Amino acid sequence: QEHAYPADELMPLTCRGRVRGQEPSRGDVDDALGKFSLTLIDTLDTLVVLNKTKEFEEAVKKVIKDVNLDNDIVVSVFETNIRVLGGLLGGHSVAIMLKEKGEYMQWYNGELLHMAKELGYKLLPAFNTTSGLPYPRVNLKFGVRHPEARTGTETDTCTACAGTLILEFAALSRFTGTSIFEEYARKALDFIWEKRQRSSNLVGVTINIHTGDWVRKDSGVGAGIDSYYEYLLKAYVLLGDDSFLERFNTHYDAIMRYISQPPLLLDVHIHKPMLNARTWMDSLLAFFPGLQVLKGDIRPAIETHEMLYQVIKKHNFLPEAFTTDFRVHWAQHPLRPEFAESTYFLYKATGDPYYLEVGKTLIENLNKYARVPCGFAAMKDVRTGSHEDRMDSFFLAEMFKYLYLLFADKEDMIFDIEDYIFTTEAHLLPLWLSTTNQTISKKNTTTEYTELDDSNFDWTCPNTQILFPNDPMFAQSIREPLKNVVDKSCPRGISRVEESLGSGPKPPLRARDFMASNPEHLEILKKMGVSLIHLKDGRVQLVQHAVQAASSLDAEDGLRFMQEMIELSSQQQKEQQLPPRAVQIVSHPFFGRVVLTAGPAQFGMDLSKHKAGTRGFVATIKPYNGCSEITNPEAVKEKIALMQRGQCMFAEKARNIQKAGAIGGIVIDDNEGSSSDTAPLFQMAGDGKNTDDITIPMLFLFNKEGNIILDAIREYEAVEVLLSDKAKDRATIFKGKMIPNYIIDSNLEMENMDHKLSENDSHKQNSEEPTSAPQDVGAVSEEPEEGENSDVTDPDSLSPADADSDSISLSNQDSYVPGTDEAGAPQPACTQGDHQPQEQKAETESNSKVNWDNKVQPMESILADWNEDIEAFEMMEKDEL
């Protein structure tokens, strides 16, 4: 009032007002300024919260008398909505409350609401798009497409910009009875929801307002998206529309599955949500713990808030952005209020006096480092303590409000704050609006284009405080592991399976990290009250009894773990599986007769797109597990590397052999006796990182099939194989090669006979071979070597247990992908004698079945049979199948 009015903002270092056009342009930041006394309007309801009723009454009179909303100026639709429209509505809300009390504002006749309606109509031209998403900017006087508007050419807007309108616009409609505002805001929200990435249920940062295409495809909970999520949940609270809650729960599930990496919240790609999009976080995500409190998910809220507080204690303020190892990325701090907001909500939820100490630290830092003679100055660099001549309106609108409410007792308030909901700018909207002027039909369109588990719509969350009441150490036990996270621990790029953060207790085990063969994981399950039951079919069943947990904290971890495991099971069962591949031995004396069914990989060369496959001689690598640099690269170069499964990720093995010059790789199962005859195949998963750098093909063989190649190497030093999507006929394999003529001739004639025999062959195969395969499917991840971290989050394959029991089952050790041929029957592991004489067929099939069901035939016996076949072929004038 003294130094800046009627300007939009105070410049605290030079003690004057900031008037747009009279100060050097700051780019998009200035779009919040519209020559409408921004700070005064933004602060109206704060005066009432602080019990400054006389000052509030004078401020309202000034706004009514002096503020002009018809300025020829281009402003941000988003900022004008949350600060000015929200400020006018918040002021109107407390004004009518004071008038009803009978002491103040008796003269008030809805003037602020009339101004809000005028401003609402000035924002509506921005919605003149085919999608219903608003233009990011509008001219207050000329709208968007008017020749003098100087705007309307933009094509993109941020998700938060288009999705943070429903509270203010719906409140305006409910207050005035004019439905158009709420209709426009709902249409924008509907469009964003429909354009979400369907497989991940995430939204991007920037969207094209005309086509709905995502321009920036990274996703997080910070800048550009933050308040979109906030308004979905709060729209349900204010308006009572269940569809908003369902949408929020769907997004929240995706956030906790992909973005939440406790205590961090890292942006990911919407199409590849297991891949981090950046290695730093922005300060706007500090609001998210407060939103989690409103959701009822206290545990992760405490974790993230504590991590942020540790950053603040190191730098006095929260930098605009900081890295995953807590170094400053962007050093500015414009006095943002989001952390104070979350502190207030956590104190309200827990009653823990610790959060009063946090608030005290914030106030002391503001007074010590930011206070200047004419106000509070933003920090230009938190490392040096230098100031910027800037004090945004949200500092008074939000920071003062939340800090006062944090310490205020009920008797300090002249009204019940619980009767209101906070907008993203902390403006107060009364909850009774949910039953006023309901002009919009509440059609739940959410389920029209998504299938969701019933558990996603739980109205309450599991509360272990009921099982373990009066636990004063609950919040402290969650914070304890993070108390030294900034000073004494620097997470390494933050993997998704971070073993430890600091020297204290470890973070909870997540379902996506669980491995049934890890003894440490089994011990953690025991502490959480989760029991493992080994089933006869090789799977293990998980059952949780919360009362058997070591503590209330462990019980809550167990509940979360079980819920995550069920969701992960459902997700994995829906994932598309890759078909099996083939390893064909083509060197002498095999000549393509031996075809081994192999499991594919989710990374590397896609053999289905390279019909010729990859052909080369095989070589055993050193070390045999392939988990470190290859020590015999000269033997591996230009060859297909053989390695043993275990001790590290599949992708790590692939990178090591590719670096050594290999043209492909075969991983052989280390489980003695395993065979594709008795177990369905599986696909090798990546490591949670970007695997585009892996360009060679990788296949997996069970132990029994792998030993066929190893035995061949021992018998014949040079063994050549073909890796392909399916077995090739020998004429194709040896085209242009010097091989015996009978092989070429037999294949040419066989091709002419194929169509006659295919039907009979298919019938015979289906009648003789197994017709079913286990149904456990899912991607397999190698177990990480002890002491190392893994980015892979795929657990073993899961299958729901009895519907009546609180349990789930998962296949032991690995997840499998059934390998089937085109007819649907399992493919044989090894095909011998494709062109044997007809009279030998029954005997060979019988012998083959006996041999493969028991120990593998000795190599000498196999070769003796093949030599007899070759002699028979030479003697025959006409080959028969």
Secondary structure, 3 states (H helix, E strand, C coil): CCCCCCCCEEECCCCEEECCCCCCCCHHHHHHCCCCCHHHHHCHHHHHHCCCHHHHHHHHHHHHHHCCCCCCCEEEHHHHHHHHHHHHHHHHHHHHHHHHHCCCCCCCCCHHHHHHHHHHHHHHHHHCCCCCCCCCEEECCCECCCCCCCCCCCCEEEHHHHHCCHHHHHHHHHHHCCCHHHHHHHHHHHHHHHCCECCCCECCCEEECCCCCEEECEECCCCCCHHHHHHHHHHHHHHCCHHHHHHHHHHHHHHHHHHEECCEECCEECCCCCCECCCEEEHHHHHHHHHHHHHCCHHHHHHHHHHHHHHHHHHCCCCCEEECCCCEEECCECCCCHHHHHHHHHHHHHCCCHHHHHHHHHHHHHHHHHEECCEECEEEECCCCEEECCECHHHHHHHHHHHHHHHCCHHHCCCCHHHEEECCCCCEEEHHHHHCCCCCCCCCCHHHCCCCCHHHHCCCCCCHHHHCCCCCCHHHHHHHHHCCCCCCCCCCCCCCCCCCCCCCCCCCCCHHHCCCCCHHHHHHHHHCCEEEEECCCCEEEEEECHHHCCCHHHHHHHHHHHHHHHHHHHHHHHCCCCCCEEEEECCCCCCCCEEEEEECECCCCCHHHCCCCEEEEEEECCCCCCCCCCCCHHHHCCCEEEEECCCCCHHHHHHHHHHCCCCEEEEECCCCCCCCCCCCCCEECCCCCCCCCCCCCEEEECHHHHHHHHHHHHHCCCCEEEEECCCCCHHHHCCCCCCCHHHHHHHHHHHHHHHHHHHHHHHHHHHHCCCCCCCCCCEECCCCCCCCCCCCCCCCCEEECCCCCCEEEEECCCCCCCCECCCCCECCCECCCCCCCHHHHHHHHHHHHHHHHCCCCCHHHHHHHHHHHHHHHHHCCCCCC
